[in-house]
Amino acid sequence: MQLVLYSKPGCHLCEGLQEKLEQISAIDLEIRDITTRDDWFQAYQYEIPVLFLVKEAQTSSLLALPRPSPRATVRQLEQMLQKYGQADP
């Protein structure tokens, strides 16, 4: 399962989510720093952390996932990802 996390340096919510996601062995996590591209910054500056599931790697088709609670456990994140990873496109 491939995920994209939009983040920025100093974002504690982003860092916490990234730390939990990195504990899940079944995912390939790409971190995108919104400060490196103006279009990402404009889109997500007030929304980060923003998490997407890569539905089709060849076409870069992304599915926006709901933002998990900062209190969510690693197990709860795994359950959420399983739910969305098995959904039809």
mmCIF file as gemmi writes it, N, C-alpha and C atoms, coordinates in Angstrom:
data_model
loop_
_atom_site.group_PDB
_atom_site.id
_atom_site.type_symbol
_atom_site.label_atom_id
_atom_site.label_alt_id
_atom_site.label_comp_id
_atom_site.label_asym_id
_atom_site.label_entity_id
_atom_site.label_seq_id
_atom_site.pdbx_PDB_ins_code
_atom_site.Cartn_x
_atom_site.Cartn_y
_atom_site.Cartn_z
_atom_site.occupancy
_atom_site.B_iso_or_equiv
_atom_site.pdbx_formal_charge
_atom_site.auth_seq_id
_atom_site.auth_asym_id
_atom_site.pdbx_PDB_model_num
ATOM 1 N N . MET Axp A 1 ? 0.852 -1.169 0 1 0 ? 1 A 1
ATOM 2 C CA . MET Axp A 1 ? 0 0 0 1 0 ? 1 A 1
ATOM 3 C C . MET Axp A 1 ? 0.901 1.237 0 1 0 ? 1 A 1
ATOM 4 N N . GLN Axp A 2 ? 0.633 2.138 -0.924 1 0 ? 2 A 1
ATOM 5 C CA . GLN Axp A 2 ? 1.413 3.367 -1.029 1 0 ? 2 A 1
ATOM 6 C C . GLN Axp A 2 ? 0.608 4.539 -0.492 1 0 ? 2 A 1
ATOM 7 N N . LEU Axp A 3 ? 1.261 5.35 0.341 1 0 ? 3 A 1
ATOM 8 C CA . LEU Axp A 3 ? 0.634 6.532 0.914 1 0 ? 3 A 1
ATOM 9 C C . LEU Axp A 3 ? 1.492 7.754 0.635 1 0 ? 3 A 1
ATOM 10 N N . VAL Axp A 4 ? 0.825 8.906 0.534 1 0 ? 4 A 1
ATOM 11 C CA . VAL Axp A 4 ? 1.507 10.189 0.402 1 0 ? 4 A 1
ATOM 12 C C . VAL Axp A 4 ? 1.04 11.052 1.564 1 0 ? 4 A 1
ATOM 13 N N . LEU Axp A 5 ? 2.008 11.596 2.308 1 0 ? 5 A 1
ATOM 14 C CA . LEU Axp A 5 ? 1.715 12.477 3.436 1 0 ? 5 A 1
ATOM 15 C C . LEU Axp A 5 ? 2.259 13.862 3.12 1 0 ? 5 A 1
ATOM 16 N N . TYR Axp A 6 ? 1.355 14.846 3.04 1 0 ? 6 A 1
ATOM 17 C CA . TYR Axp A 6 ? 1.774 16.233 2.865 1 0 ? 6 A 1
ATOM 18 C C . TYR Axp A 6 ? 2.046 16.798 4.25 1 0 ? 6 A 1
ATOM 19 N N . SER Axp A 7 ? 3.224 17.393 4.396 1 0 ? 7 A 1
ATOM 20 C CA . SER Axp A 7 ? 3.719 17.813 5.694 1 0 ? 7 A 1
ATOM 21 C C . SER Axp A 7 ? 4.567 19.065 5.523 1 0 ? 7 A 1
ATOM 22 N N . LYS Axp A 8 ? 5.109 19.566 6.627 1 0 ? 8 A 1
ATOM 23 C CA . LYS Axp A 8 ? 6.111 20.631 6.569 1 0 ? 8 A 1
ATOM 24 C C . LYS Axp A 8 ? 6.943 20.571 7.843 1 0 ? 8 A 1
ATOM 25 N N . PRO Axp A 9 ? 8.149 21.09 7.787 1 0 ? 9 A 1
ATOM 26 C CA . PRO Axp A 9 ? 9.003 21.085 8.976 1 0 ? 9 A 1
ATOM 27 C C . PRO Axp A 9 ? 8.343 21.837 10.134 1 0 ? 9 A 1
ATOM 28 N N . GLY Axp A 10 ? 8.469 21.283 11.331 1 0 ? 10 A 1
ATOM 29 C CA . GLY Axp A 10 ? 7.919 21.93 12.513 1 0 ? 10 A 1
ATOM 30 C C . GLY Axp A 10 ? 6.456 21.641 12.772 1 0 ? 10 A 1
ATOM 31 N N . CYS Axp A 11 ? 5.818 20.843 11.941 1 0 ? 11 A 1
ATOM 32 C CA . CYS Axp A 11 ? 4.406 20.485 12.138 1 0 ? 11 A 1
ATOM 33 C C . CYS Axp A 11 ? 4.351 19.266 13.057 1 0 ? 11 A 1
ATOM 34 N N . HIS Axp A 12 ? 3.983 19.489 14.305 1 0 ? 12 A 1
ATOM 35 C CA . HIS Axp A 12 ? 3.986 18.399 15.279 1 0 ? 12 A 1
ATOM 36 C C . HIS Axp A 12 ? 2.933 17.341 14.973 1 0 ? 12 A 1
ATOM 37 N N . LEU Axp A 13 ? 1.779 17.75 14.447 1 0 ? 13 A 1
ATOM 38 C CA . LEU Axp A 13 ? 0.761 16.766 14.061 1 0 ? 13 A 1
ATOM 39 C C . LEU Axp A 13 ? 1.28 15.888 12.925 1 0 ? 13 A 1
ATOM 40 N N . CYS Axp A 14 ? 1.978 16.516 11.984 1 0 ? 14 A 1
ATOM 41 C CA . CYS Axp A 14 ? 2.547 15.772 10.852 1 0 ? 14 A 1
ATOM 42 C C . CYS Axp A 14 ? 3.593 14.774 11.33 1 0 ? 14 A 1
ATOM 43 N N . GLU Axp A 15 ? 4.465 15.237 12.208 1 0 ? 15 A 1
ATOM 44 C CA . GLU Axp A 15 ? 5.531 14.377 12.721 1 0 ? 15 A 1
ATOM 45 C C . GLU Axp A 15 ? 4.965 13.196 13.502 1 0 ? 15 A 1
ATOM 46 N N . GLY Axp A 16 ? 3.918 13.445 14.294 1 0 ? 16 A 1
ATOM 47 C CA . GLY Axp A 16 ? 3.301 12.368 15.058 1 0 ? 16 A 1
ATOM 48 C C . GLY Axp A 16 ? 2.663 11.327 14.157 1 0 ? 16 A 1
ATOM 49 N N . LEU Axp A 17 ? 1.96 11.791 13.124 1 0 ? 17 A 1
ATOM 50 C CA . LEU Axp A 17 ? 1.33 10.862 12.185 1 0 ? 17 A 1
ATOM 51 C C . LEU Axp A 17 ? 2.391 10.091 11.408 1 0 ? 17 A 1
ATOM 52 N N . GLN Axp A 18 ? 3.423 10.771 10.966 1 0 ? 18 A 1
ATOM 53 C CA . GLN Axp A 18 ? 4.5 10.105 10.229 1 0 ? 18 A 1
ATOM 54 C C . GLN Axp A 18 ? 5.145 9.02 11.084 1 0 ? 18 A 1
ATOM 55 N N . GLU Axp A 19 ? 5.403 9.323 12.339 1 0 ? 19 A 1
ATOM 56 C CA . GLU Axp A 19 ? 6.025 8.349 13.24 1 0 ? 19 A 1
ATOM 57 C C . GLU Axp A 19 ? 5.171 7.091 13.375 1 0 ? 19 A 1
ATOM 58 N N . LYS Axp A 20 ? 3.862 7.27 13.481 1 0 ? 20 A 1
ATOM 59 C CA . LYS Axp A 20 ? 2.964 6.115 13.601 1 0 ? 20 A 1
ATOM 60 C C . LYS Axp A 20 ? 2.895 5.331 12.295 1 0 ? 20 A 1
ATOM 61 N N . LEU Axp A 21 ? 2.805 6.045 11.173 1 0 ? 21 A 1
ATOM 62 C CA . LEU Axp A 21 ? 2.723 5.369 9.877 1 0 ? 21 A 1
ATOM 63 C C . LEU Axp A 21 ? 3.984 4.566 9.583 1 0 ? 21 A 1
ATOM 64 N N . GLU Axp A 22 ? 5.125 5.073 10.009 1 0 ? 22 A 1
ATOM 65 C CA . GLU Axp A 22 ? 6.386 4.365 9.767 1 0 ? 22 A 1
ATOM 66 C C . GLU Axp A 22 ? 6.481 3.058 10.552 1 0 ? 22 A 1
ATOM 67 N N . GLN Axp A 23 ? 5.625 2.877 11.544 1 0 ? 23 A 1
ATOM 68 C CA . GLN Axp A 23 ? 5.604 1.637 12.317 1 0 ? 23 A 1
ATOM 69 C C . GLN Axp A 23 ? 4.78 0.544 11.637 1 0 ? 23 A 1
ATOM 70 N N . ILE Axp A 24 ? 4.074 0.908 10.571 1 0 ? 24 A 1
ATOM 71 C CA . ILE Axp A 24 ? 3.249 -0.056 9.845 1 0 ? 24 A 1
ATOM 72 C C . ILE Axp A 24 ? 4.08 -0.581 8.678 1 0 ? 24 A 1
ATOM 73 N N . SER Axp A 25 ? 4.429 -1.847 8.741 1 0 ? 25 A 1
ATOM 74 C CA . SER Axp A 25 ? 5.372 -2.408 7.766 1 0 ? 25 A 1
ATOM 75 C C . SER Axp A 25 ? 4.782 -2.585 6.369 1 0 ? 25 A 1
ATOM 76 N N . ALA Axp A 26 ? 3.473 -2.649 6.26 1 0 ? 26 A 1
ATOM 77 C CA . ALA Axp A 26 ? 2.843 -2.955 4.973 1 0 ? 26 A 1
ATOM 78 C C . ALA Axp A 26 ? 2.645 -1.727 4.081 1 0 ? 26 A 1
ATOM 79 N N . ILE Axp A 27 ? 3.218 -0.58 4.453 1 0 ? 27 A 1
ATOM 80 C CA . ILE Axp A 27 ? 3.011 0.608 3.633 1 0 ? 27 A 1
ATOM 81 C C . ILE Axp A 27 ? 4.332 1.18 3.135 1 0 ? 27 A 1
ATOM 82 N N . ASP Axp A 28 ? 4.221 1.856 1.997 1 0 ? 28 A 1
ATOM 83 C CA . ASP Axp A 28 ? 5.324 2.604 1.41 1 0 ? 28 A 1
ATOM 84 C C . ASP Axp A 28 ? 4.919 4.069 1.534 1 0 ? 28 A 1
ATOM 85 N N . LEU Axp A 29 ? 5.603 4.811 2.39 1 0 ? 29 A 1
ATOM 86 C CA . LEU Axp A 29 ? 5.211 6.178 2.717 1 0 ? 29 A 1
ATOM 87 C C . LEU Axp A 29 ? 6.109 7.188 2.01 1 0 ? 29 A 1
ATOM 88 N N . GLU Axp A 30 ? 5.476 8.097 1.267 1 0 ? 30 A 1
ATOM 89 C CA . GLU Axp A 30 ? 6.187 9.212 0.633 1 0 ? 30 A 1
ATOM 90 C C . GLU Axp A 30 ? 5.802 10.486 1.369 1 0 ? 30 A 1
ATOM 91 N N . ILE Axp A 31 ? 6.797 11.225 1.835 1 0 ? 31 A 1
ATOM 92 C CA . ILE Axp A 31 ? 6.553 12.491 2.521 1 0 ? 31 A 1
ATOM 93 C C . ILE Axp A 31 ? 6.775 13.614 1.519 1 0 ? 31 A 1
ATOM 94 N N . ARG Axp A 32 ? 5.789 14.495 1.396 1 0 ? 32 A 1
ATOM 95 C CA . ARG Axp A 32 ? 5.909 15.654 0.505 1 0 ? 32 A 1
ATOM 96 C C . ARG Axp A 32 ? 5.888 16.92 1.357 1 0 ? 32 A 1
ATOM 97 N N . ASP Axp A 33 ? 6.983 17.638 1.338 1 0 ? 33 A 1
ATOM 98 C CA . ASP Axp A 33 ? 7.13 18.882 2.088 1 0 ? 33 A 1
ATOM 99 C C . ASP Axp A 33 ? 6.447 19.998 1.3 1 0 ? 33 A 1
ATOM 100 N N . ILE Axp A 34 ? 5.376 20.552 1.864 1 0 ? 34 A 1
ATOM 101 C CA . ILE Axp A 34 ? 4.602 21.562 1.135 1 0 ? 34 A 1
ATOM 102 C C . ILE Axp A 34 ? 5.37 22.861 0.933 1 0 ? 34 A 1
ATOM 103 N N . THR Axp A 35 ? 6.462 23.05 1.673 1 0 ? 35 A 1
ATOM 104 C CA . THR Axp A 35 ? 7.237 24.282 1.497 1 0 ? 35 A 1
ATOM 105 C C . THR Axp A 35 ? 8.14 24.226 0.273 1 0 ? 35 A 1
ATOM 106 N N . THR Axp A 36 ? 8.202 23.07 -0.394 1 0 ? 36 A 1
ATOM 107 C CA . THR Axp A 36 ? 9.075 22.939 -1.564 1 0 ? 36 A 1
ATOM 108 C C . THR Axp A 36 ? 8.373 23.252 -2.878 1 0 ? 36 A 1
ATOM 109 N N . ARG Axp A 37 ? 7.051 23.33 -2.842 1 0 ? 37 A 1
ATOM 110 C CA . ARG Axp A 37 ? 6.295 23.645 -4.068 1 0 ? 37 A 1
ATOM 111 C C . ARG Axp A 37 ? 5.16 24.585 -3.72 1 0 ? 37 A 1
ATOM 112 N N . ASP Axp A 38 ? 5.033 25.645 -4.475 1 0 ? 38 A 1
ATOM 113 C CA . ASP Axp A 38 ? 4.018 26.655 -4.198 1 0 ? 38 A 1
ATOM 114 C C . ASP Axp A 38 ? 2.603 26.095 -4.317 1 0 ? 38 A 1
ATOM 115 N N . ASP Axp A 39 ? 2.362 25.211 -5.305 1 0 ? 39 A 1
ATOM 116 C CA . ASP Axp A 39 ? 1.013 24.66 -5.475 1 0 ? 39 A 1
ATOM 117 C C . ASP Axp A 39 ? 0.623 23.794 -4.271 1 0 ? 39 A 1
ATOM 118 N N . TRP Axp A 40 ? 1.559 23.024 -3.74 1 0 ? 40 A 1
ATOM 119 C CA . TRP Axp A 40 ? 1.263 22.226 -2.546 1 0 ? 40 A 1
ATOM 120 C C . TRP Axp A 40 ? 1.005 23.136 -1.346 1 0 ? 40 A 1
ATOM 121 N N . PHE Axp A 41 ? 1.819 24.177 -1.222 1 0 ? 41 A 1
ATOM 122 C CA . PHE Axp A 41 ? 1.664 25.092 -0.093 1 0 ? 41 A 1
ATOM 123 C C . PHE Axp A 41 ? 0.299 25.771 -0.127 1 0 ? 41 A 1
ATOM 124 N N . GLN Axp A 42 ? -0.088 26.263 -1.304 1 0 ? 42 A 1
ATOM 125 C CA . GLN Axp A 42 ? -1.385 26.924 -1.435 1 0 ? 42 A 1
ATOM 126 C C . GLN Axp A 42 ? -2.538 25.966 -1.128 1 0 ? 42 A 1
ATOM 127 N N . ALA Axp A 43 ? -2.403 24.729 -1.549 1 0 ? 43 A 1
ATOM 128 C CA . ALA Axp A 43 ? -3.482 23.755 -1.365 1 0 ? 43 A 1
ATOM 129 C C . ALA Axp A 43 ? -3.601 23.262 0.075 1 0 ? 43 A 1
ATOM 130 N N . TYR Axp A 44 ? -2.475 23.111 0.765 1 0 ? 44 A 1
ATOM 131 C CA . TYR Axp A 44 ? -2.495 22.398 2.048 1 0 ? 44 A 1
ATOM 132 C C . TYR Axp A 44 ? -1.975 23.17 3.252 1 0 ? 44 A 1
ATOM 133 N N . GLN Axp A 45 ? -1.656 24.441 3.109 1 0 ? 45 A 1
ATOM 134 C CA . GLN Axp A 45 ? -1.028 25.166 4.213 1 0 ? 45 A 1
ATOM 135 C C . GLN Axp A 45 ? -1.867 25.179 5.489 1 0 ? 45 A 1
ATOM 136 N N . TYR Axp A 46 ? -3.181 25.142 5.368 1 0 ? 46 A 1
ATOM 137 C CA . TYR Axp A 46 ? -4.046 25.159 6.553 1 0 ? 46 A 1
ATOM 138 C C . TYR Axp A 46 ? -4.62 23.786 6.876 1 0 ? 46 A 1
ATOM 139 N N . GLU Axp A 47 ? -4.26 22.789 6.108 1 0 ? 47 A 1
ATOM 140 C CA . GLU Axp A 47 ? -4.876 21.467 6.237 1 0 ? 47 A 1
ATOM 141 C C . GLU Axp A 47 ? -3.944 20.382 6.763 1 0 ? 47 A 1
ATOM 142 N N . ILE Axp A 48 ? -2.637 20.587 6.712 1 0 ? 48 A 1
ATOM 143 C CA . ILE Axp A 48 ? -1.698 19.506 7.041 1 0 ? 48 A 1
ATOM 144 C C . ILE Axp A 48 ? -1.885 19.016 8.471 1 0 ? 48 A 1
ATOM 145 N N . PRO Axp A 49 ? -1.647 17.758 8.712 1 0 ? 49 A 1
ATOM 146 C CA . PRO Axp A 49 ? -1.204 16.737 7.781 1 0 ? 49 A 1
ATOM 147 C C . PRO Axp A 49 ? -2.334 16.266 6.869 1 0 ? 49 A 1
ATOM 148 N N . VAL Axp A 50 ? -2.004 16.045 5.605 1 0 ? 50 A 1
ATOM 149 C CA . VAL Axp A 50 ? -2.961 15.542 4.62 1 0 ? 50 A 1
ATOM 150 C C . VAL Axp A 50 ? -2.417 14.218 4.102 1 0 ? 50 A 1
ATOM 151 N N . LEU Axp A 51 ? -3.282 13.204 4.128 1 0 ? 51 A 1
ATOM 152 C CA . LEU Axp A 51 ? -2.863 11.849 3.779 1 0 ? 51 A 1
ATOM 153 C C . LEU Axp A 51 ? -3.653 11.351 2.576 1 0 ? 51 A 1
ATOM 154 N N . PHE Axp A 52 ? -2.939 10.771 1.615 1 0 ? 52 A 1
ATOM 155 C CA . PHE Axp A 52 ? -3.557 10.205 0.419 1 0 ? 52 A 1
ATOM 156 C C . PHE Axp A 52 ? -3.119 8.764 0.243 1 0 ? 52 A 1
ATOM 157 N N . LEU Axp A 53 ? -4.033 7.959 -0.278 1 0 ? 53 A 1
ATOM 158 C CA . LEU Axp A 53 ? -3.738 6.595 -0.694 1 0 ? 53 A 1
ATOM 159 C C . LEU Axp A 53 ? -3.5 6.623 -2.195 1 0 ? 53 A 1
ATOM 160 N N . VAL Axp A 54 ? -2.399 6.043 -2.64 1 0 ? 54 A 1
ATOM 161 C CA . VAL Axp A 54 ? -2.108 5.955 -4.073 1 0 ? 54 A 1
ATOM 162 C C . VAL Axp A 54 ? -2.916 4.787 -4.616 1 0 ? 54 A 1
ATOM 163 N N . LYS Axp A 55 ? -3.923 5.093 -5.424 1 0 ? 55 A 1
ATOM 164 C CA . LYS Axp A 55 ? -4.794 4.045 -5.971 1 0 ? 55 A 1
ATOM 165 C C . LYS Axp A 55 ? -4.153 3.358 -7.168 1 0 ? 55 A 1
ATOM 166 N N . GLU Axp A 56 ? -3.528 4.141 -8.038 1 0 ? 56 A 1
ATOM 167 C CA . GLU Axp A 56 ? -2.862 3.594 -9.223 1 0 ? 56 A 1
ATOM 168 C C . GLU Axp A 56 ? -1.546 4.328 -9.407 1 0 ? 56 A 1
ATOM 169 N N . ALA Axp A 57 ? -0.451 3.634 -9.179 1 0 ? 57 A 1
ATOM 170 C CA . ALA Axp A 57 ? 0.869 4.265 -9.258 1 0 ? 57 A 1
ATOM 171 C C . ALA Axp A 57 ? 1.178 4.789 -10.661 1 0 ? 57 A 1
ATOM 172 N N . GLN Axp A 58 ? 0.732 4.068 -11.692 1 0 ? 58 A 1
ATOM 173 C CA . GLN Axp A 58 ? 1.045 4.468 -13.067 1 0 ? 58 A 1
ATOM 174 C C . GLN Axp A 58 ? 0.424 5.82 -13.418 1 0 ? 58 A 1
ATOM 175 N N . THR Axp A 59 ? -0.762 6.09 -12.907 1 0 ? 59 A 1
ATOM 176 C CA . THR Axp A 59 ? -1.45 7.334 -13.237 1 0 ? 59 A 1
ATOM 177 C C . THR Axp A 59 ? -1.384 8.355 -12.108 1 0 ? 59 A 1
ATOM 178 N N . SER Axp A 60 ? -0.732 8 -11.019 1 0 ? 60 A 1
ATOM 179 C CA . SER Axp A 60 ? -0.644 8.869 -9.835 1 0 ? 60 A 1
ATOM 180 C C . SER Axp A 60 ? -2.023 9.222 -9.298 1 0 ? 60 A 1
ATOM 181 N N . SER Axp A 61 ? -2.965 8.299 -9.414 1 0 ? 61 A 1
ATOM 182 C CA . SER Axp A 61 ? -4.318 8.504 -8.909 1 0 ? 61 A 1
ATOM 183 C C . SER Axp A 61 ? -4.304 8.422 -7.382 1 0 ? 61 A 1
ATOM 184 N N . LEU Axp A 62 ? -4.766 9.508 -6.737 1 0 ? 62 A 1
ATOM 185 C CA . LEU Axp A 62 ? -4.742 9.592 -5.282 1 0 ? 62 A 1
ATOM 186 C C . LEU Axp A 62 ? -6.147 9.654 -4.707 1 0 ? 62 A 1
ATOM 187 N N . LEU Axp A 63 ? -6.33 8.992 -3.567 1 0 ? 63 A 1
ATOM 188 C CA . LEU Axp A 63 ? -7.589 9.035 -2.828 1 0 ? 63 A 1
ATOM 189 C C . LEU Axp A 63 ? -7.319 9.723 -1.501 1 0 ? 63 A 1
ATOM 190 N N . ALA Axp A 64 ? -7.989 10.854 -1.259 1 0 ? 64 A 1
ATOM 191 C CA . ALA Axp A 64 ? -7.814 11.563 0.008 1 0 ? 64 A 1
ATOM 192 C C . ALA Axp A 64 ? -8.395 10.731 1.141 1 0 ? 64 A 1
ATOM 193 N N . LEU Axp A 65 ? -7.638 10.607 2.211 1 0 ? 65 A 1
ATOM 194 C CA . LEU Axp A 65 ? -8.092 9.876 3.388 1 0 ? 65 A 1
ATOM 195 C C . LEU Axp A 65 ? -8.453 10.872 4.481 1 0 ? 65 A 1
ATOM 196 N N . PRO Axp A 66 ? -9.415 10.516 5.332 1 0 ? 66 A 1
ATOM 197 C CA . PRO Axp A 66 ? -9.75 11.419 6.434 1 0 ? 66 A 1
ATOM 198 C C . PRO Axp A 66 ? -8.559 11.565 7.382 1 0 ? 66 A 1
ATOM 199 N N . ARG Axp A 67 ? -8.427 12.741 7.96 1 0 ? 67 A 1
ATOM 200 C CA . ARG Axp A 67 ? -7.313 12.964 8.886 1 0 ? 67 A 1
ATOM 201 C C . ARG Axp A 67 ? -7.568 12.2 10.178 1 0 ? 67 A 1
ATOM 202 N N . PRO Axp A 68 ? -6.644 11.327 10.541 1 0 ? 68 A 1
ATOM 203 C CA . PRO Axp A 68 ? -6.824 10.584 11.791 1 0 ? 68 A 1
ATOM 204 C C . PRO Axp A 68 ? -6.622 11.499 13 1 0 ? 68 A 1
ATOM 205 N N . SER Axp A 69 ? -7.241 11.144 14.09 1 0 ? 69 A 1
ATOM 206 C CA . SER Axp A 69 ? -7.053 11.869 15.337 1 0 ? 69 A 1
ATOM 207 C C . SER Axp A 69 ? -5.602 11.747 15.779 1 0 ? 69 A 1
ATOM 208 N N . PRO Axp A 70 ? -5.033 12.809 16.353 1 0 ? 70 A 1
ATOM 209 C CA . PRO Axp A 70 ? -3.674 12.7 16.895 1 0 ? 70 A 1
ATOM 210 C C . PRO Axp A 70 ? -3.569 11.63 17.983 1 0 ? 70 A 1
ATOM 211 N N . ARG Axp A 71 ? -4.689 11.264 18.571 1 0 ? 71 A 1
ATOM 212 C CA . ARG Axp A 71 ? -4.705 10.24 19.617 1 0 ? 71 A 1
ATOM 213 C C . ARG Axp A 71 ? -4.855 8.83 19.066 1 0 ? 71 A 1
ATOM 214 N N . ALA Axp A 72 ? -5.03 8.7 17.767 1 0 ? 72 A 1
ATOM 215 C CA . ALA Axp A 72 ? -5.199 7.374 17.159 1 0 ? 72 A 1
ATOM 216 C C . ALA Axp A 72 ? -3.945 6.537 17.389 1 0 ? 72 A 1
ATOM 217 N N . THR Axp A 73 ? -4.168 5.278 17.691 1 0 ? 73 A 1
ATOM 218 C CA . THR Axp A 73 ? -3.052 4.356 17.88 1 0 ? 73 A 1
ATOM 219 C C . THR Axp A 73 ? -2.594 3.823 16.521 1 0 ? 73 A 1
ATOM 220 N N . VAL Axp A 74 ? -1.45 3.17 16.525 1 0 ? 74 A 1
ATOM 221 C CA . VAL Axp A 74 ? -0.954 2.544 15.3 1 0 ? 74 A 1
ATOM 222 C C . VAL Axp A 74 ? -1.971 1.521 14.809 1 0 ? 74 A 1
ATOM 223 N N . ARG Axp A 75 ? -2.542 0.756 15.71 1 0 ? 75 A 1
ATOM 224 C CA . ARG Axp A 75 ? -3.543 -0.258 15.343 1 0 ? 75 A 1
ATOM 225 C C . ARG Axp A 75 ? -4.773 0.396 14.703 1 0 ? 75 A 1
ATOM 226 N N . GLN Axp A 76 ? -5.236 1.509 15.249 1 0 ? 76 A 1
ATOM 227 C CA . GLN Axp A 76 ? -6.386 2.21 14.671 1 0 ? 76 A 1
ATOM 228 C C . GLN Axp A 76 ? -6.059 2.729 13.272 1 0 ? 76 A 1
ATOM 229 N N . LEU Axp A 77 ? -4.846 3.207 13.078 1 0 ? 77 A 1
ATOM 230 C CA . LEU Axp A 77 ? -4.428 3.648 11.74 1 0 ? 77 A 1
ATOM 231 C C . LEU Axp A 77 ? -4.42 2.476 10.769 1 0 ? 77 A 1
ATOM 232 N N . GLU Axp A 78 ? -3.916 1.326 11.218 1 0 ? 78 A 1
ATOM 233 C CA . GLU Axp A 78 ? -3.907 0.131 10.369 1 0 ? 78 A 1
ATOM 234 C C . GLU Axp A 78 ? -5.322 -0.244 9.952 1 0 ? 78 A 1
ATOM 235 N N . GLN Axp A 79 ? -6.266 -0.187 10.887 1 0 ? 79 A 1
ATOM 236 C CA . GLN Axp A 79 ? -7.656 -0.531 10.579 1 0 ? 79 A 1
ATOM 237 C C . GLN Axp A 79 ? -8.245 0.443 9.569 1 0 ? 79 A 1
ATOM 238 N N . MET Axp A 80 ? -7.98 1.729 9.728 1 0 ? 80 A 1
ATOM 239 C CA . MET Axp A 80 ? -8.486 2.724 8.783 1 0 ? 80 A 1
ATOM 240 C C . MET Axp A 80 ? -7.9 2.482 7.394 1 0 ? 80 A 1
ATOM 241 N N . LEU Axp A 81 ? -6.604 2.221 7.337 1 0 ? 81 A 1
ATOM 242 C CA . LEU Axp A 81 ? -5.951 2.004 6.047 1 0 ? 81 A 1
ATOM 243 C C . LEU Axp A 81 ? -6.456 0.741 5.369 1 0 ? 81 A 1
ATOM 244 N N . GLN Axp A 82 ? -6.725 -0.295 6.139 1 0 ? 82 A 1
ATOM 245 C CA . GLN Axp A 82 ? -7.281 -1.524 5.567 1 0 ? 82 A 1
ATOM 246 C C . GLN Axp A 82 ? -8.648 -1.252 4.959 1 0 ? 82 A 1
ATOM 247 N N . LYS Axp A 83 ? -9.441 -0.473 5.653 1 0 ? 83 A 1
ATOM 248 C CA . LYS Axp A 83 ? -10.787 -0.137 5.164 1 0 ? 83 A 1
ATOM 249 C C . LYS Axp A 83 ? -10.717 0.583 3.813 1 0 ? 83 A 1
ATOM 250 N N . TYR Axp A 84 ? -9.854 1.58 3.708 1 0 ? 84 A 1
ATOM 251 C CA . TYR Axp A 84 ? -9.763 2.356 2.472 1 0 ? 84 A 1
ATOM 252 C C . TYR Axp A 84 ? -8.966 1.638 1.401 1 0 ? 84 A 1
ATOM 253 N N . GLY Axp A 85 ? -8.022 0.82 1.792 1 0 ? 85 A 1
ATOM 254 C CA . GLY Axp A 85 ? -7.217 0.081 0.83 1 0 ? 85 A 1
ATOM 255 C C . GLY Axp A 85 ? -7.99 -0.999 0.116 1 0 ? 85 A 1
ATOM 256 N N . GLN Axp A 86 ? -9.069 -1.482 0.741 1 0 ? 86 A 1
ATOM 257 C CA . GLN Axp A 86 ? -9.875 -2.539 0.144 1 0 ? 86 A 1
ATOM 258 C C . GLN Axp A 86 ? -11.084 -2 -0.599 1 0 ? 86 A 1
ATOM 259 N N . ALA Axp A 87 ? -11.334 -0.698 -0.487 1 0 ? 87 A 1
ATOM 260 C CA . ALA Axp A 87 ? -12.501 -0.107 -1.15 1 0 ? 87 A 1
ATOM 261 C C . ALA Axp A 87 ? -12.294 -0.081 -2.658 1 0 ? 87 A 1
ATOM 262 N N . ASP Axp A 88 ? -13.37 -0.158 -3.383 1 0 ? 88 A 1
ATOM 263 C CA . ASP Axp A 88 ? -13.311 -0.074 -4.848 1 0 ? 88 A 1
ATOM 264 C C . ASP Axp A 88 ? -12.983 1.348 -5.251 1 0 ? 88 A 1
ATOM 265 N N . PRO Axp A 89 ? -12.244 1.54 -6.352 1 0 ? 89 A 1
ATOM 266 C CA . PRO Axp A 89 ? -11.882 2.887 -6.81 1 0 ? 89 A 1
ATOM 267 C C . PRO Axp A 89 ? -13.087 3.693 -7.236 1 0 ? 89 A 1
